[in-house]
């Protein structure tokens, strides 16, 4: 296990505070956003962890893989990415000639910050046989240093497709990497990074909620610690959570991932009762970075076409190759 440098993402609090607008104001903003979308020939992409009002005006709501796939084939002139910074960078890498904007330029990611490109390059230089698989939750610079990108939805498939004669270096999420090793049996060197939200769930917290709801299955994201994954009935990406919850006969389901996911699950599975898995600190868990985007900021970024994502040409070209490799492998039957 390679220990990532001690980098504490700026401004992480236990629970983000956000102002909820009156319904009349939300409706007016939403109407204006849809009008701007038509005027700009824009597409609005929103991650499953975005606030409900953003999800409700988006053209596509999904996980990192689904959003990357949509970004790769969109005909829109403007891509409005409601997520965190690395996601908007991915859209720009796949669409260097398009305008890519995001509501808040400071919406970052603890995983991205845990793995600076310079530190990764230093580790890669210690073993020329490394084949680097980078979880999509990383910077464009790290993507440019990688052989292939993965998401939580396709990580197992990507690792299984990796050259058998190479030593896999998996960055930056050690929990996702550990889960992938369990699924594939493929040894890997793991970067010691984590999602500050998902590591809040503990064995004790999940055990307590299961005792309160003994008939409710637990669905957990693979970014959760192993002690939590071992208690789960299903470990999967957010997109696969939707499919799993639709298929299960259970009416009550415990969800161990960022709380924004509950909005989409309730919309797509209205007959089910979704219980947010508690942590030892609170009843639910939200990513303050995801929640930095608001409907007001979404409106303003479309009016101003800013903040924009801009990347050096060299980074764009180098980072595109491992992303395209991921998309090609994911498309295989």
C-alpha positions as CSV (number, residue, x, y, z in Angstrom):
1,X,0.0,0.0,0.0
2,X,1.4,3.4,-1.0
3,X,0.6,6.1,1.5
4,X,-0.8,9.2,-0.1
5,X,0.6,12.5,1.1
6,X,-1.3,14.1,4.0
7,X,-3.5,16.6,2.2
8,X,-6.6,17.8,4.0
9,X,-9.1,19.1,1.5
10,X,-10.0,22.7,2.3
11,X,-13.2,23.5,4.0
12,X,-14.5,20.0,4.8
13,X,-17.2,20.1,7.5
14,X,-19.3,17.3,8.8
15,X,-22.5,18.6,7.3
16,X,-22.9,21.3,4.6
17,X,-25.4,24.0,5.2
18,X,-27.4,25.2,2.2
19,X,-30.2,27.6,1.8
20,X,-33.5,26.2,0.5
21,X,-35.3,28.7,-1.7
22,X,-39.1,29.2,-1.7
23,X,-40.9,27.1,-4.2
24,X,-42.0,30.1,-6.3
25,X,-38.3,31.2,-6.7
26,X,-37.2,27.7,-7.5
27,X,-39.8,27.4,-10.2
28,X,-38.9,30.8,-11.7
29,X,-35.1,29.9,-11.8
30,X,-35.9,26.5,-13.3
31,X,-37.9,28.1,-16.0
32,X,-35.2,30.6,-16.8
33,X,-32.5,27.8,-16.9
34,X,-34.5,25.8,-19.4
35,X,-34.9,28.9,-21.6
36,X,-31.1,29.5,-21.4
37,X,-30.5,25.9,-22.3
38,X,-32.5,26.3,-25.5
39,X,-30.8,29.6,-26.3
40,X,-27.3,28.3,-25.8
41,X,-27.9,24.8,-27.4
42,X,-26.7,23.5,-24.1
43,X,-26.9,20.2,-22.3
44,X,-27.1,20.0,-18.5
45,X,-25.4,17.0,-17.0
46,X,-26.0,16.3,-13.3
47,X,-24.4,13.8,-11.0
48,X,-26.6,11.7,-8.8
49,X,-25.3,13.5,-5.7
50,X,-26.5,17.0,-6.8
51,X,-29.3,18.8,-5.0
52,X,-32.8,17.7,-6.0
53,X,-33.6,21.0,-7.8
54,X,-30.6,20.6,-10.1
55,X,-31.4,17.0,-10.8
56,X,-34.9,18.0,-11.8
57,X,-33.7,20.5,-14.5
58,X,-30.9,18.3,-15.9
59,X,-31.1,16.5,-19.2
60,X,-29.1,13.6,-17.8
61,X,-28.7,12.5,-14.2
62,X,-26.2,9.7,-13.7
63,X,-23.0,8.4,-12.3
64,X,-19.5,9.3,-13.6
65,X,-19.5,6.6,-16.3
66,X,-22.9,7.5,-17.7
67,X,-22.1,11.2,-17.7
68,X,-18.8,10.7,-19.4
69,X,-20.4,8.5,-22.1
70,X,-23.0,11.2,-22.7
71,X,-20.4,13.9,-22.8
72,X,-18.5,11.9,-25.4
73,X,-21.4,11.9,-27.8
74,X,-23.3,15.2,-27.2
75,X,-24.0,17.6,-30.1
76,X,-24.6,20.5,-27.7
77,X,-22.4,23.6,-28.1
78,X,-22.3,24.1,-24.3
79,X,-21.9,21.5,-21.7
80,X,-23.1,22.5,-18.2
81,X,-21.7,20.1,-15.8
82,X,-23.4,20.0,-12.4
83,X,-20.9,17.9,-10.4
84,X,-17.4,18.5,-9.1
85,X,-14.4,19.8,-10.9
86,X,-12.8,16.6,-12.2
87,X,-16.1,15.6,-13.8
88,X,-16.2,18.9,-15.8
89,X,-12.6,18.4,-16.7
90,X,-13.5,14.9,-18.1
91,X,-16.2,16.5,-20.3
92,X,-13.7,19.1,-21.6
93,X,-11.1,16.4,-22.3
94,X,-13.7,14.6,-24.4
95,X,-14.9,17.9,-26.0
96,X,-11.9,20.2,-26.4
97,X,-13.8,22.4,-28.9
98,X,-16.9,22.9,-26.8
99,X,-17.6,25.3,-24.0
100,X,-17.7,23.4,-20.6
101,X,-18.9,25.3,-17.6
102,X,-19.7,24.3,-14.0
103,X,-21.7,26.2,-11.4
104,X,-19.0,26.5,-8.8
105,X,-15.3,26.3,-9.7
106,X,-14.4,25.4,-6.1
107,X,-16.4,22.2,-6.1
108,X,-13.6,19.8,-5.6
109,X,-13.0,16.2,-4.3
110,X,-11.1,14.7,-1.4
111,X,-10.0,11.9,-3.7
112,X,-8.6,14.2,-6.3
113,X,-6.7,16.2,-3.8
114,X,-5.2,13.1,-2.2
115,X,-3.3,12.3,-5.4
116,X,-1.2,15.1,-6.9
117,X,0.3,14.4,-10.3
118,X,3.9,15.0,-9.1
119,X,3.5,12.4,-6.3
120,X,2.0,9.9,-8.7
121,X,4.8,10.4,-11.2
122,X,7.4,9.9,-8.5
123,X,5.8,6.5,-7.6
124,X,5.5,5.4,-11.2
125,X,9.2,6.1,-11.7
126,X,10.0,3.4,-9.0
127,X,8.5,0.6,-11.2
128,X,8.6,0.9,-15.0
129,X,6.3,-2.1,-15.2
130,X,3.4,-0.3,-13.5
131,X,0.2,-0.1,-15.5
132,X,-1.7,2.7,-13.9
133,X,-5.5,2.6,-13.6
134,X,-6.9,5.8,-12.2
135,X,-10.4,6.1,-10.7
136,X,-12.1,8.9,-12.6
137,X,-12.1,10.9,-9.3
138,X,-8.8,12.5,-10.1
139,X,-7.3,15.5,-11.9
140,X,-6.7,15.9,-15.6
141,X,-3.0,15.8,-14.8
142,X,-3.3,12.4,-13.1
143,X,-5.5,11.1,-16.0
144,X,-2.7,12.2,-18.4
145,X,-0.3,10.0,-16.4
146,X,-2.5,7.0,-16.5
147,X,-2.9,4.0,-18.8
148,X,-6.7,3.7,-18.3
149,X,-9.4,5.4,-16.3
150,X,-12.2,3.5,-14.5
151,X,-15.4,4.3,-12.6
152,X,-17.0,2.4,-9.8
153,X,-19.4,1.0,-12.3
154,X,-16.7,-0.5,-14.6
155,X,-13.6,-0.9,-12.4
156,X,-13.8,-4.7,-12.3
157,X,-14.1,-4.9,-16.1
158,X,-11.2,-2.5,-16.5
159,X,-8.9,-4.4,-14.1
160,X,-9.8,-7.7,-15.8
161,X,-8.9,-6.2,-19.1
162,X,-5.5,-4.9,-17.9
163,X,-2.3,-6.6,-19.4
164,X,-1.5,-9.7,-17.4
165,X,2.2,-9.1,-17.5
166,X,2.0,-5.7,-15.9
167,X,1.9,-4.6,-12.3
168,X,-1.3,-2.7,-11.7
169,X,-1.1,0.6,-9.8
170,X,-4.6,1.7,-8.7
171,X,-5.2,5.3,-7.7
172,X,-6.5,7.1,-5.7
173,X,-9.2,5.2,-3.8
174,X,-7.9,2.4,-1.7
175,X,-11.4,1.2,-0.7
176,X,-12.6,0.9,-4.3
177,X,-9.3,-0.7,-5.2
178,X,-9.6,-3.2,-2.3
179,X,-13.1,-4.1,-3.4
180,X,-11.9,-4.6,-7.0
181,X,-9.1,-6.9,-5.8
182,X,-11.7,-9.0,-3.9
183,X,-13.8,-9.3,-7.1
184,X,-11.0,-10.0,-9.5
185,X,-8.3,-11.7,-7.4
186,X,-5.8,-9.4,-9.2
187,X,-3.1,-8.0,-6.9
188,X,-2.6,-4.3,-7.2
189,X,-0.6,-1.5,-5.5
190,X,-3.1,0.8,-4.0
191,X,-2.8,4.5,-3.4
192,X,-4.0,5.4,0.1
193,X,-6.7,7.9,-0.7
194,X,-10.4,7.9,0.2
195,X,-13.7,9.8,-0.2
196,X,-14.2,11.7,3.0
197,X,-18.0,11.1,2.9
198,X,-17.9,7.3,2.4
199,X,-15.4,6.5,5.1
200,X,-17.8,8.0,7.6
201,X,-19.9,4.8,7.5
202,X,-18.8,2.2,10.0
203,X,-19.5,-1.4,10.9
204,X,-21.2,-0.2,14.1
205,X,-23.5,2.3,12.4
206,X,-24.6,-0.2,9.8
207,X,-25.2,-2.9,12.4
208,X,-27.4,-0.5,14.4
209,X,-29.5,0.4,11.4
210,X,-29.9,-3.2,10.4
211,X,-31.2,-4.0,13.9
212,X,-33.8,-1.3,13.5
213,X,-34.8,-2.6,10.0
214,X,-34.0,-6.3,10.0
215,X,-35.8,-7.0,6.8
216,X,-34.2,-4.2,4.8
217,X,-31.2,-5.0,2.6
218,X,-28.2,-2.7,2.6
219,X,-26.8,-1.3,-0.6
220,X,-23.4,0.3,-0.3
221,X,-21.0,2.1,-2.6
222,X,-17.6,0.4,-3.1
223,X,-15.9,3.6,-1.8
224,X,-17.1,2.5,1.7
225,X,-14.7,0.8,4.0
226,X,-14.4,-3.0,3.9
227,X,-16.1,-3.4,7.3
228,X,-19.2,-1.8,5.7
229,X,-19.0,-3.6,2.4
230,X,-19.0,-6.9,4.3
231,X,-22.3,-6.1,5.9
232,X,-23.9,-5.0,2.6
233,X,-26.3,-7.2,0.6
234,X,-25.1,-5.4,-2.6
235,X,-22.0,-3.3,-3.3
236,X,-22.3,-1.3,-6.5
237,X,-22.0,2.0,-8.3
238,X,-24.8,4.5,-8.0
239,X,-26.2,3.6,-11.4
240,X,-26.4,0.0,-10.6
241,X,-28.1,0.9,-7.3
242,X,-31.1,2.1,-9.3
243,X,-31.3,-1.1,-11.3
244,X,-30.8,-3.3,-8.1
245,X,-33.5,-1.4,-6.2
246,X,-36.0,-1.7,-9.0
247,X,-35.5,-5.4,-9.1
248,X,-35.4,-6.3,-5.4
249,X,-38.8,-7.3,-3.9
250,X,-37.8,-5.6,-0.7
251,X,-39.9,-2.5,0.0
252,X,-37.4,-1.0,2.6
253,X,-33.8,-0.5,1.5
254,X,-30.9,1.0,3.4
255,X,-28.6,3.1,1.2
256,X,-25.0,3.7,2.1
257,X,-23.9,6.4,-0.3
258,X,-24.1,10.2,-0.6
259,X,-27.6,11.4,0.4
260,X,-28.2,13.1,-3.0
261,X,-28.8,9.6,-4.4
262,X,-32.0,9.3,-2.5
263,X,-33.8,11.8,-4.7
264,X,-33.2,9.9,-7.8
265,X,-34.1,6.6,-6.2
266,X,-37.4,7.9,-4.9
267,X,-38.3,9.2,-8.3
268,X,-37.4,6.0,-10.1
269,X,-38.7,3.6,-7.4
270,X,-41.7,5.4,-5.9
271,X,-43.0,2.2,-4.4
272,X,-39.9,1.7,-2.2
273,X,-38.9,3.3,1.1
274,X,-35.2,4.3,1.1
275,X,-33.5,4.6,4.5
276,X,-30.3,6.7,4.5
277,X,-27.6,4.7,6.3
278,X,-26.5,6.7,9.3
279,X,-22.9,7.4,10.3
280,X,-21.6,7.7,13.9
281,X,-21.9,11.5,13.5
282,X,-25.3,12.1,11.9
283,X,-28.4,10.5,10.4
284,X,-27.1,11.0,6.8
285,X,-24.0,12.1,4.9
286,X,-23.6,14.7,2.3
287,X,-20.6,15.8,0.2
288,X,-20.1,19.5,0.8
289,X,-18.4,19.8,-2.6
290,X,-21.3,18.4,-4.5
291,X,-23.6,20.6,-2.5
292,X,-21.6,23.8,-3.4
293,X,-23.6,23.8,-6.7
294,X,-27.0,25.5,-6.3
295,X,-29.8,26.3,-8.7
296,X,-28.8,30.0,-8.4
297,X,-25.2,29.2,-9.4
298,X,-26.4,27.0,-12.2
299,X,-28.4,29.9,-13.6
300,X,-25.6,32.4,-13.2
301,X,-23.0,30.2,-14.9
302,X,-25.3,29.8,-17.9
303,X,-25.9,33.6,-18.1
304,X,-22.1,34.3,-17.9
305,X,-20.8,31.2,-19.6
306,X,-18.4,31.0,-16.6
307,X,-16.7,29.5,-14.7
308,X,-15.2,27.7,-17.7
309,X,-13.0,24.6,-17.8
310,X,-9.8,25.3,-19.7
311,X,-6.8,22.8,-19.9
312,X,-3.4,22.9,-21.7
313,X,-3.5,21.1,-25.1
314,X,-0.8,18.6,-24.0
315,X,-2.9,17.6,-21.0
316,X,-6.1,17.4,-23.1
317,X,-4.4,15.1,-25.6
318,X,-2.7,12.8,-23.1
319,X,-5.7,12.6,-20.8
320,X,-8.1,11.7,-23.6
321,X,-6.3,8.4,-24.5
322,X,-6.9,6.6,-21.2
323,X,-10.5,7.9,-21.0
324,X,-11.2,6.6,-24.6
325,X,-9.6,3.3,-23.6
326,X,-12.0,3.1,-20.7
327,X,-15.0,3.9,-22.9
328,X,-13.9,1.3,-25.5
329,X,-13.5,-1.5,-22.9
330,X,-16.8,-0.5,-21.2
331,X,-18.6,-0.9,-24.6
332,X,-17.4,-4.5,-25.0
333,X,-20.0,-7.2,-24.5
